[in-house]
Amino acid sequence: MRSTNSYFYRNTDFEILEKELFSSGVKFELLKDKKVIGRAYLYLIKNDLHSEPYGLLEDVFVEEKFRGQGIGKKLVEMVIEKARELKLL
């Protein structure tokens, strides 16, 4: 359920509306021996400035001892591929 709160800015007649939004996304995880060693998120964003949703890449992470092996690059490539599939590019 969405909620809306209304606030007034200082001692003016400006009203600030707070609207709770819900988003969806895709989490990519890279596993080694059933342990997550890398991850990346693709969030689907909708807002009033764009007529269509767009994608936001966030939190690309690779465990330190596995860095330098192209894992982060591969995760980013997978996110881009999924964004294309979802027509977010």
Backbone atoms as SQL, in Angstrom:
CREATE TABLE atoms (id INTEGER PRIMARY KEY, chain TEXT, resi INTEGER, resn TEXT, atom TEXT, x REAL, y REAL, z REAL);
INSERT INTO atoms VALUES
  (1, 'A', 1, 'MET', 'N', 0.835, -1.178, 0.000),
  (2, 'A', 1, 'MET', 'CA', 0.000, 0.000, 0.000),
  (3, 'A', 1, 'MET', 'C', 0.884, 1.247, 0.000),
  (4, 'A', 2, 'ARG', 'N', 0.567, 2.178, -0.866),
  (5, 'A', 2, 'ARG', 'CA', 1.337, 3.406, -0.949),
  (6, 'A', 2, 'ARG', 'C', 0.831, 4.422, 0.061),
  (7, 'A', 3, 'SER', 'N', 1.760, 5.141, 0.619),
  (8, 'A', 3, 'SER', 'CA', 1.371, 6.170, 1.569),
  (9, 'A', 3, 'SER', 'C', 1.891, 7.517, 1.090),
  (10, 'A', 4, 'THR', 'N', 1.189, 8.562, 1.469),
  (11, 'A', 4, 'THR', 'CA', 1.586, 9.918, 1.123),
  (12, 'A', 4, 'THR', 'C', 1.561, 10.755, 2.391),
  (13, 'A', 5, 'ASN', 'N', 2.630, 11.476, 2.629),
  (14, 'A', 5, 'ASN', 'CA', 2.699, 12.416, 3.740),
  (15, 'A', 5, 'ASN', 'C', 2.898, 13.804, 3.167),
  (16, 'A', 6, 'SER', 'N', 2.393, 14.785, 3.860),
  (17, 'A', 6, 'SER', 'CA', 2.502, 16.160, 3.417),
  (18, 'A', 6, 'SER', 'C', 3.247, 16.970, 4.471),
  (19, 'A', 7, 'TYR', 'N', 4.188, 17.788, 4.018),
  (20, 'A', 7, 'TYR', 'CA', 4.966, 18.638, 4.911),
  (21, 'A', 7, 'TYR', 'C', 4.954, 20.051, 4.344),
  (22, 'A', 8, 'PHE', 'N', 5.052, 21.024, 5.204),
  (23, 'A', 8, 'PHE', 'CA', 5.173, 22.393, 4.741),
  (24, 'A', 8, 'PHE', 'C', 6.601, 22.852, 4.957),
  (25, 'A', 9, 'TYR', 'N', 7.138, 23.564, 3.979),
  (26, 'A', 9, 'TYR', 'CA', 8.526, 24.006, 4.003),
  (27, 'A', 9, 'TYR', 'C', 8.652, 25.276, 4.818),
  (28, 'A', 10, 'ARG', 'N', 9.343, 25.138, 5.924),
  (29, 'A', 10, 'ARG', 'CA', 9.571, 26.257, 6.854),
  (30, 'A', 10, 'ARG', 'C', 8.274, 26.995, 7.101),
  (31, 'A', 11, 'ASN', 'N', 8.277, 28.275, 7.084),
  (32, 'A', 11, 'ASN', 'CA', 7.047, 29.044, 7.331),
  (33, 'A', 11, 'ASN', 'C', 6.535, 29.630, 6.018),
  (34, 'A', 12, 'THR', 'N', 6.444, 28.785, 5.010),
  (35, 'A', 12, 'THR', 'CA', 5.973, 29.220, 3.691),
  (36, 'A', 12, 'THR', 'C', 4.698, 28.463, 3.349),
  (37, 'A', 13, 'ASP', 'N', 4.185, 28.753, 2.183),
  (38, 'A', 13, 'ASP', 'CA', 3.017, 28.019, 1.713),
  (39, 'A', 13, 'ASP', 'C', 3.412, 26.901, 0.749),
  (40, 'A', 14, 'PHE', 'N', 4.724, 26.578, 0.703),
  (41, 'A', 14, 'PHE', 'CA', 5.176, 25.468, -0.133),
  (42, 'A', 14, 'PHE', 'C', 4.878, 24.153, 0.564),
  (43, 'A', 15, 'GLU', 'N', 4.283, 23.254, -0.153),
  (44, 'A', 15, 'GLU', 'CA', 3.970, 21.945, 0.410),
  (45, 'A', 15, 'GLU', 'C', 4.892, 20.910, -0.222),
  (46, 'A', 16, 'ILE', 'N', 5.463, 20.063, 0.585),
  (47, 'A', 16, 'ILE', 'CA', 6.320, 18.973, 0.104),
  (48, 'A', 16, 'ILE', 'C', 5.573, 17.673, 0.329),
  (49, 'A', 17, 'LEU', 'N', 5.354, 16.932, -0.749),
  (50, 'A', 17, 'LEU', 'CA', 4.690, 15.646, -0.646),
  (51, 'A', 17, 'LEU', 'C', 5.719, 14.533, -0.620),
  (52, 'A', 18, 'GLU', 'N', 5.541, 13.613, 0.267),
  (53, 'A', 18, 'GLU', 'CA', 6.398, 12.426, 0.338),
  (54, 'A', 18, 'GLU', 'C', 5.543, 11.243, -0.089),
  (55, 'A', 19, 'LYS', 'N', 5.961, 10.581, -1.156),
  (56, 'A', 19, 'LYS', 'CA', 5.216, 9.431, -1.661),
  (57, 'A', 19, 'LYS', 'C', 6.112, 8.204, -1.631),
  (58, 'A', 20, 'GLU', 'N', 5.617, 7.171, -1.043),
  (59, 'A', 20, 'GLU', 'CA', 6.372, 5.926, -0.978),
  (60, 'A', 20, 'GLU', 'C', 6.313, 5.244, -2.336),
  (61, 'A', 21, 'LEU', 'N', 7.477, 4.871, -2.858),
  (62, 'A', 21, 'LEU', 'CA', 7.574, 4.222, -4.158),
  (63, 'A', 21, 'LEU', 'C', 8.115, 2.813, -3.988),
  (64, 'A', 22, 'PHE', 'N', 7.775, 1.982, -4.912),
  (65, 'A', 22, 'PHE', 'CA', 8.280, 0.613, -4.901),
  (66, 'A', 22, 'PHE', 'C', 8.973, 0.356, -6.227),
  (67, 'A', 23, 'SER', 'N', 10.115, -0.266, -6.167),
  (68, 'A', 23, 'SER', 'CA', 10.850, -0.562, -7.394),
  (69, 'A', 23, 'SER', 'C', 11.086, -2.060, -7.478),
  (70, 'A', 24, 'SER', 'N', 11.541, -2.454, -8.624),
  (71, 'A', 24, 'SER', 'CA', 11.904, -3.859, -8.789),
  (72, 'A', 24, 'SER', 'C', 13.319, -3.904, -9.334),
  (73, 'A', 25, 'GLY', 'N', 13.895, -5.048, -9.289),
  (74, 'A', 25, 'GLY', 'CA', 15.259, -5.166, -9.755),
  (75, 'A', 25, 'GLY', 'C', 15.674, -6.612, -9.919),
  (76, 'A', 26, 'VAL', 'N', 16.897, -6.760, -10.376),
  (77, 'A', 26, 'VAL', 'CA', 17.487, -8.078, -10.595),
  (78, 'A', 26, 'VAL', 'C', 18.834, -8.093, -9.886),
  (79, 'A', 27, 'LYS', 'N', 19.072, -9.131, -9.119),
  (80, 'A', 27, 'LYS', 'CA', 20.356, -9.283, -8.438),
  (81, 'A', 27, 'LYS', 'C', 21.135, -10.397, -9.132),
  (82, 'A', 28, 'PHE', 'N', 22.368, -10.095, -9.479),
  (83, 'A', 28, 'PHE', 'CA', 23.256, -11.085, -10.073),
  (84, 'A', 28, 'PHE', 'C', 24.278, -11.484, -9.017),
  (85, 'A', 29, 'GLU', 'N', 24.457, -12.763, -8.836),
  (86, 'A', 29, 'GLU', 'CA', 25.453, -13.258, -7.888),
  (87, 'A', 29, 'GLU', 'C', 26.356, -14.263, -8.590),
  (88, 'A', 30, 'LEU', 'N', 27.627, -14.164, -8.307),
  (89, 'A', 30, 'LEU', 'CA', 28.596, -15.122, -8.811),
  (90, 'A', 30, 'LEU', 'C', 29.019, -15.995, -7.639),
  (91, 'A', 31, 'LEU', 'N', 28.874, -17.291, -7.799),
  (92, 'A', 31, 'LEU', 'CA', 29.155, -18.228, -6.715),
  (93, 'A', 31, 'LEU', 'C', 30.393, -19.059, -7.007),
  (94, 'A', 32, 'LYS', 'N', 31.124, -19.363, -5.961),
  (95, 'A', 32, 'LYS', 'CA', 32.235, -20.317, -6.021),
  (96, 'A', 32, 'LYS', 'C', 32.102, -21.185, -4.781),
  (97, 'A', 33, 'ASP', 'N', 31.969, -22.472, -5.006),
  (98, 'A', 33, 'ASP', 'CA', 31.764, -23.411, -3.893),
  (99, 'A', 33, 'ASP', 'C', 30.585, -22.983, -3.015),
  (100, 'A', 34, 'LYS', 'N', 29.505, -22.568, -3.656),
  (101, 'A', 34, 'LYS', 'CA', 28.250, -22.163, -3.000),
  (102, 'A', 34, 'LYS', 'C', 28.379, -20.896, -2.154),
  (103, 'A', 35, 'LYS', 'N', 29.471, -20.156, -2.338),
  (104, 'A', 35, 'LYS', 'CA', 29.677, -18.899, -1.616),
  (105, 'A', 35, 'LYS', 'C', 29.645, -17.751, -2.625),
  (106, 'A', 36, 'VAL', 'N', 28.927, -16.687, -2.271),
  (107, 'A', 36, 'VAL', 'CA', 28.850, -15.517, -3.148),
  (108, 'A', 36, 'VAL', 'C', 30.195, -14.800, -3.108),
  (109, 'A', 37, 'ILE', 'N', 30.815, -14.676, -4.292),
  (110, 'A', 37, 'ILE', 'CA', 32.095, -13.957, -4.371),
  (111, 'A', 37, 'ILE', 'C', 31.972, -12.664, -5.166),
  (112, 'A', 38, 'GLY', 'N', 30.826, -12.473, -5.805),
  (113, 'A', 38, 'GLY', 'CA', 30.596, -11.248, -6.560),
  (114, 'A', 38, 'GLY', 'C', 29.111, -11.003, -6.720),
  (115, 'A', 39, 'ARG', 'N', 28.762, -9.712, -6.896),
  (116, 'A', 39, 'ARG', 'CA', 27.349, -9.384, -7.079),
  (117, 'A', 39, 'ARG', 'C', 27.217, -8.055, -7.813),
  (118, 'A', 40, 'ALA', 'N', 26.045, -7.874, -8.385),
  (119, 'A', 40, 'ALA', 'CA', 25.675, -6.607, -9.013),
  (120, 'A', 40, 'ALA', 'C', 24.154, -6.539, -9.046),
  (121, 'A', 41, 'TYR', 'N', 23.630, -5.331, -8.989),
  (122, 'A', 41, 'TYR', 'CA', 22.187, -5.127, -9.005),
  (123, 'A', 41, 'TYR', 'C', 21.786, -4.275, -10.206),
  (124, 'A', 42, 'LEU', 'N', 20.653, -4.614, -10.799),
  (125, 'A', 42, 'LEU', 'CA', 20.027, -3.797, -11.829),
  (126, 'A', 42, 'LEU', 'C', 18.653, -3.403, -11.299),
  (127, 'A', 43, 'TYR', 'N', 18.471, -2.110, -11.038),
  (128, 'A', 43, 'TYR', 'CA', 17.182, -1.623, -10.553),
  (129, 'A', 43, 'TYR', 'C', 16.416, -1.007, -11.709),
  (130, 'A', 44, 'LEU', 'N', 15.135, -1.268, -11.755),
  (131, 'A', 44, 'LEU', 'CA', 14.252, -0.695, -12.758),
  (132, 'A', 44, 'LEU', 'C', 13.603, 0.537, -12.144),
  (133, 'A', 45, 'ILE', 'N', 13.846, 1.676, -12.763),
  (134, 'A', 45, 'ILE', 'CA', 13.411, 2.959, -12.230),
  (135, 'A', 45, 'ILE', 'C', 12.336, 3.567, -13.140),
  (136, 'A', 46, 'LYS', 'N', 11.291, 4.055, -12.524),
  (137, 'A', 46, 'LYS', 'CA', 10.256, 4.811, -13.236),
  (138, 'A', 46, 'LYS', 'C', 10.134, 6.148, -12.517),
  (139, 'A', 47, 'ASN', 'N', 10.108, 7.225, -13.293),
  (140, 'A', 47, 'ASN', 'CA', 9.876, 8.527, -12.674),
  (141, 'A', 47, 'ASN', 'C', 9.179, 9.452, -13.648),
  (142, 'A', 48, 'ASP', 'N', 8.835, 10.617, -13.178),
  (143, 'A', 48, 'ASP', 'CA', 8.068, 11.564, -13.991),
  (144, 'A', 48, 'ASP', 'C', 8.895, 12.213, -15.102),
  (145, 'A', 49, 'LEU', 'N', 10.210, 12.095, -15.043),
  (146, 'A', 49, 'LEU', 'CA', 11.062, 12.727, -16.053),
  (147, 'A', 49, 'LEU', 'C', 11.249, 11.876, -17.306),
  (148, 'A', 50, 'HIS', 'N', 10.948, 10.592, -17.209),
  (149, 'A', 50, 'HIS', 'CA', 11.151, 9.682, -18.336),
  (150, 'A', 50, 'HIS', 'C', 9.834, 8.998, -18.685),
  (151, 'A', 51, 'SER', 'N', 9.578, 8.866, -19.964),
  (152, 'A', 51, 'SER', 'CA', 8.334, 8.210, -20.386),
  (153, 'A', 51, 'SER', 'C', 8.408, 6.695, -20.218),
  (154, 'A', 52, 'GLU', 'N', 9.607, 6.158, -20.237),
  (155, 'A', 52, 'GLU', 'CA', 9.812, 4.719, -20.092),
  (156, 'A', 52, 'GLU', 'C', 10.720, 4.455, -18.892),
  (157, 'A', 53, 'PRO', 'N', 10.605, 3.273, -18.306),
  (158, 'A', 53, 'PRO', 'CA', 11.529, 2.934, -17.207),
  (159, 'A', 53, 'PRO', 'C', 12.968, 2.846, -17.720),
  (160, 'A', 54, 'TYR', 'N', 13.901, 3.021, -16.821),
  (161, 'A', 54, 'TYR', 'CA', 15.304, 2.877, -17.180),
  (162, 'A', 54, 'TYR', 'C', 15.996, 2.057, -16.106),
  (163, 'A', 55, 'GLY', 'N', 17.205, 1.610, -16.403),
  (164, 'A', 55, 'GLY', 'CA', 17.944, 0.761, -15.486),
  (165, 'A', 55, 'GLY', 'C', 19.027, 1.519, -14.745),
  (166, 'A', 56, 'LEU', 'N', 19.252, 1.108, -13.509),
  (167, 'A', 56, 'LEU', 'CA', 20.315, 1.679, -12.688),
  (168, 'A', 56, 'LEU', 'C', 21.194, 0.535, -12.186),
  (169, 'A', 57, 'LEU', 'N', 22.452, 0.561, -12.561),
  (170, 'A', 57, 'LEU', 'CA', 23.429, -0.424, -12.103),
  (171, 'A', 57, 'LEU', 'C', 23.958, 0.034, -10.755),
  (172, 'A', 58, 'GLU', 'N', 23.972, -0.885, -9.792),
  (173, 'A', 58, 'GLU', 'CA', 24.470, -0.512, -8.475),
  (174, 'A', 58, 'GLU', 'C', 25.158, -1.683, -7.797),
  (175, 'A', 59, 'ASP', 'N', 26.036, -1.335, -6.881),
  (176, 'A', 59, 'ASP', 'CA', 26.674, -2.266, -5.958),
  (177, 'A', 59, 'ASP', 'C', 27.396, -3.422, -6.664),
  (178, 'A', 60, 'VAL', 'N', 28.242, -3.071, -7.605),
  (179, 'A', 60, 'VAL', 'CA', 29.096, -4.096, -8.215),
  (180, 'A', 60, 'VAL', 'C', 30.201, -4.382, -7.207),
  (181, 'A', 61, 'PHE', 'N', 30.311, -5.632, -6.801),
  (182, 'A', 61, 'PHE', 'CA', 31.268, -5.999, -5.767),
  (183, 'A', 61, 'PHE', 'C', 31.853, -7.363, -6.081),
  (184, 'A', 62, 'VAL', 'N', 33.171, -7.486, -5.862),
  (185, 'A', 62, 'VAL', 'CA', 33.884, -8.764, -5.992),
  (186, 'A', 62, 'VAL', 'C', 34.764, -8.908, -4.760),
  (187, 'A', 63, 'GLU', 'N', 34.712, -10.072, -4.144),
  (188, 'A', 63, 'GLU', 'CA', 35.581, -10.345, -2.989),
  (189, 'A', 63, 'GLU', 'C', 37.024, -10.058, -3.374),
  (190, 'A', 64, 'GLU', 'N', 37.762, -9.482, -2.455),
  (191, 'A', 64, 'GLU', 'CA', 39.115, -8.991, -2.730),
  (192, 'A', 64, 'GLU', 'C', 40.029, -10.036, -3.362),
  (193, 'A', 65, 'LYS', 'N', 40.023, -11.249, -2.863),
  (194, 'A', 65, 'LYS', 'CA', 40.969, -12.254, -3.387),
  (195, 'A', 65, 'LYS', 'C', 40.621, -12.733, -4.794),
  (196, 'A', 66, 'PHE', 'N', 39.432, -12.345, -5.302),
  (197, 'A', 66, 'PHE', 'CA', 39.037, -12.745, -6.658),
  (198, 'A', 66, 'PHE', 'C', 39.085, -11.575, -7.640),
  (199, 'A', 67, 'ARG', 'N', 39.530, -10.436, -7.182),
  (200, 'A', 67, 'ARG', 'CA', 39.616, -9.260, -8.055),
  (201, 'A', 67, 'ARG', 'C', 40.742, -9.416, -9.063),
  (202, 'A', 68, 'GLY', 'N', 40.623, -8.678, -10.152),
  (203, 'A', 68, 'GLY', 'CA', 41.652, -8.709, -11.191),
  (204, 'A', 68, 'GLY', 'C', 41.509, -9.876, -12.149),
  (205, 'A', 69, 'GLN', 'N', 40.400, -10.602, -12.074),
  (206, 'A', 69, 'GLN', 'CA', 40.176, -11.765, -12.936),
  (207, 'A', 69, 'GLN', 'C', 39.056, -11.533, -13.953),
  (208, 'A', 70, 'GLY', 'N', 38.552, -10.297, -14.018),
  (209, 'A', 70, 'GLY', 'CA', 37.493, -9.979, -14.976),
  (210, 'A', 70, 'GLY', 'C', 36.092, -10.291, -14.473),
  (211, 'A', 71, 'ILE', 'N', 35.957, -10.624, -13.204),
  (212, 'A', 71, 'ILE', 'CA', 34.647, -10.985, -12.649),
  (213, 'A', 71, 'ILE', 'C', 33.720, -9.772, -12.625),
  (214, 'A', 72, 'GLY', 'N', 34.218, -8.640, -12.165),
  (215, 'A', 72, 'GLY', 'CA', 33.403, -7.425, -12.138),
  (216, 'A', 72, 'GLY', 'C', 32.957, -7.031, -13.527),
  (217, 'A', 73, 'LYS', 'N', 33.861, -7.126, -14.488),
  (218, 'A', 73, 'LYS', 'CA', 33.535, -6.807, -15.881),
  (219, 'A', 73, 'LYS', 'C', 32.426, -7.725, -16.385),
  (220, 'A', 74, 'LYS', 'N', 32.532, -9.000, -16.086),
  (221, 'A', 74, 'LYS', 'CA', 31.519, -9.959, -16.521),
  (222, 'A', 74, 'LYS', 'C', 30.170, -9.646, -15.883),
  (223, 'A', 75, 'LEU', 'N', 30.155, -9.304, -14.601),
  (224, 'A', 75, 'LEU', 'CA', 28.905, -8.938, -13.941),
  (225, 'A', 75, 'LEU', 'C', 28.269, -7.724, -14.616),
  (226, 'A', 76, 'VAL', 'N', 29.068, -6.709, -14.924),
  (227, 'A', 76, 'VAL', 'CA', 28.559, -5.511, -15.586),
  (228, 'A', 76, 'VAL', 'C', 28.009, -5.868, -16.970),
  (229, 'A', 77, 'GLU', 'N', 28.711, -6.711, -17.705),
  (230, 'A', 77, 'GLU', 'CA', 28.234, -7.146, -19.015),
  (231, 'A', 77, 'GLU', 'C', 26.893, -7.866, -18.901),
  (232, 'A', 78, 'MET', 'N', 26.736, -8.683, -17.870),
  (233, 'A', 78, 'MET', 'CA', 25.477, -9.400, -17.668),
  (234, 'A', 78, 'MET', 'C', 24.343, -8.430, -17.341),
  (235, 'A', 79, 'VAL', 'N', 24.622, -7.408, -16.547),
  (236, 'A', 79, 'VAL', 'CA', 23.611, -6.399, -16.223),
  (237, 'A', 79, 'VAL', 'C', 23.197, -5.651, -17.488),
  (238, 'A', 80, 'ILE', 'N', 24.164, -5.268, -18.309),
  (239, 'A', 80, 'ILE', 'CA', 23.861, -4.558, -19.557),
  (240, 'A', 80, 'ILE', 'C', 23.025, -5.442, -20.472),
  (241, 'A', 81, 'GLU', 'N', 23.381, -6.709, -20.580),
  (242, 'A', 81, 'GLU', 'CA', 22.621, -7.649, -21.412),
  (243, 'A', 81, 'GLU', 'C', 21.166, -7.742, -20.924),
  (244, 'A', 82, 'LYS', 'N', 20.985, -7.839, -19.617),
  (245, 'A', 82, 'LYS', 'CA', 19.627, -7.919, -19.056),
  (246, 'A', 82, 'LYS', 'C', 18.873, -6.618, -19.286),
  (247, 'A', 83, 'ALA', 'N', 19.544, -5.475, -19.142),
  (248, 'A', 83, 'ALA', 'CA', 18.909, -4.190, -19.393),
  (249, 'A', 83, 'ALA', 'C', 18.438, -4.088, -20.845),
  (250, 'A', 84, 'ARG', 'N', 19.241, -4.576, -21.758),
  (251, 'A', 84, 'ARG', 'CA', 18.831, -4.599, -23.180),
  (252, 'A', 84, 'ARG', 'C', 17.612, -5.502, -23.369),
  (253, 'A', 85, 'GLU', 'N', 17.663, -6.662, -22.746),
  (254, 'A', 85, 'GLU', 'CA', 16.552, -7.612, -22.832),
  (255, 'A', 85, 'GLU', 'C', 15.246, -6.974, -22.324),
  (256, 'A', 86, 'LEU', 'N', 15.352, -6.184, -21.271),
  (257, 'A', 86, 'LEU', 'CA', 14.187, -5.523, -20.687),
  (258, 'A', 86, 'LEU', 'C', 13.878, -4.176, -21.353),
  (259, 'A', 87, 'LYS', 'N', 14.648, -3.853, -22.417),
  (260, 'A', 87, 'LYS', 'CA', 14.493, -2.598, -23.155),
  (261, 'A', 87, 'LYS', 'C', 14.653, -1.364, -22.269),
  (262, 'A', 88, 'LEU', 'N', 15.669, -1.422, -21.416),
  (263, 'A', 88, 'LEU', 'CA', 15.967, -0.314, -20.506),
  (264, 'A', 88, 'LEU', 'C', 17.089, 0.567, -21.028),
  (265, 'A', 89, 'LEU', 'N', 17.657, 0.228, -22.171),
  (266, 'A', 89, 'LEU', 'CA', 18.744, 1.041, -22.749),
  (267, 'A', 89, 'LEU', 'C', 18.227, 1.813, -23.939);
